[in-house]
Amino acid sequence: MWSLNAMIPRKITEMIHSFGPELNGWEDINKDHTLVIKRFQEINSRDNFESEMRLLLEKTDPFEIRIGDIDIFSSVPKGSSPVLYIEIESRDLVKIHEKLINVFGVVEGLEGKDYIPHITIARGHKNGFEKFEKNLDATGIVKVLEFWDREKYKSKDRIFLS
C-alpha cells in the first residue's frame, strides 16, 4: 500500500520526541512519525499515477497544522491496539484528503468519514490504556508532501508546495 503523507514540521516532531518516559507501558513506540493524508491500495493499475497526483496538487499552498488532543483508537484494522495518537487540526489537510478521495476513492474504515488526521505515538499498551495527559501547543507549516511505499518502507518521491 502507498500513501501520501505530509512532512511533519520540526517543532511538532521535537515535541513528540520529548514524551519519552511518559510512554512507559506501551509496547511499540513510534520513532518515525508520519501524517497520512491519503492511502492508495491499487495504484499500479493506474497509468501515470504520480503525474496525476502532481497535477491535482500543483496549486496547493503550504498549509498550517495544529496539534489537537491526545486520544486512542481502542481497536484498529491492522496492527496492535490500543493506538495512542495526537489529533492534527487543519482544514487545508482535510480539503486535500477530500479532493483525493473524490478522485481515488476511500480505503474503507480508514478514510472519508472515518478519517481522523493524526500522528501515531505508540501501540499496544501492556496493561490496557492509562490516561495520558500532556499539555500540547504546537503549530507548524507543511511545505512538503511525500509518497510513501509502505511495503518497501521508504519514500518514493516528494512534492514541494509553493
GIDAFEN-V426740 format. One record per residue. N is the residue number from 1. RES is the residue in one small letter. SS is DSSP state (hx for helix, st for strand, lp for the rest). D_LAST is the distance of its C-alpha to the last C-alpha in whole Angstrom. Layout:
BEGIN
n = [N:N]
res = [RES:RES]
ss = [SS:SS]
d_last = [D_LAST:D_LAST]
END
This chain:
BEGIN
n = [1:2:3:4:5:6:7:8:9:10:11:12:13:14:15:16:17:18:19:20:21:22:23:24:25:26:27:28:29:30:31:32:33:34:35:36:37:38:39:40:41:42:43:44:45:46:47:48:49:50:51:52:53:54:55:56:57:58:59:60:61:62:63:64:65:66:67:68:69:70:71:72:73:74:75:76:77:78:79:80:81:82:83:84:85:86:87:88:89:90:91:92:93:94:95:96:97:98:99:100:101:102:103:104:105:106:107:108:109:110:111:112:113:114:115:116:117:118:119:120:121:122:123:124:125:126:127:128:129:130:131:132:133:134:135:136:137:138:139:140:141:142:143:144:145:146:147:148:149:150:151:152:153:154:155:156:157:158:159:160:161:162]
res = [m:w:s:l:n:a:m:i:p:r:k:i:t:e:m:i:h:s:f:g:p:e:l:n:g:w:e:d:i:n:k:d:h:t:l:v:i:k:r:f:q:e:i:n:s:r:d:n:f:e:s:e:m:r:l:l:l:e:k:t:d:p:f:e:i:r:i:g:d:i:d:i:f:s:s:v:p:k:g:s:s:p:v:l:y:i:e:i:e:s:r:d:l:v:k:i:h:e:k:l:i:n:v:f:g:v:v:e:g:l:e:g:k:d:y:i:p:h:i:t:i:a:r:g:h:k:n:g:f:e:k:f:e:k:n:l:d:a:t:g:i:v:k:v:l:e:f:w:d:r:e:k:y:k:s:k:d:r:i:f:l:s]
ss = [lp:st:st:st:st:st:lp:lp:lp:hx:hx:hx:hx:hx:hx:hx:hx:lp:lp:hx:hx:hx:hx:lp:lp:st:st:st:st:lp:lp:lp:lp:lp:st:st:st:st:st:st:lp:lp:hx:hx:hx:lp:lp:lp:hx:hx:hx:hx:hx:hx:hx:hx:hx:lp:lp:lp:lp:lp:st:st:st:st:st:st:st:st:st:st:st:lp:lp:lp:lp:lp:lp:lp:lp:lp:st:st:st:st:st:st:st:lp:hx:hx:hx:hx:hx:hx:hx:hx:hx:hx:hx:hx:hx:hx:lp:lp:lp:lp:lp:lp:lp:hx:hx:hx:lp:lp:lp:st:st:st:st:st:st:st:st:lp:lp:lp:lp:lp:lp:lp:lp:lp:lp:lp:lp:lp:st:st:st:st:lp:st:st:st:st:st:st:lp:lp:lp:lp:st:st:st:st:st:st:st:lp:lp]
d_last = [27:23:21:17:17:14:14:16:16:19:20:21:22:25:26:27:28:31:32:35:38:38:37:40:42:39:39:36:33:30:29:25:23:21:19:20:18:20:23:24:28:28:25:28:29:26:26:22:21:18:17:18:15:12:13:14:10:8:7:7:5:6:10:13:16:20:23:26:29:31:32:34:34:38:38:35:35:35:36:38:38:37:34:33:29:27:25:22:21:18:18:14:15:18:17:15:18:20:18:19:22:23:22:23:26:27:28:31:32:28:26:26:28:29:26:25:22:24:24:27:29:33:35:39:41:44:46:44:41:42:40:37:36:34:32:28:26:22:19:16:12:11:8:9:11:14:17:20:24:26:29:29:27:24:20:20:16:13:9:6:4:0]
END
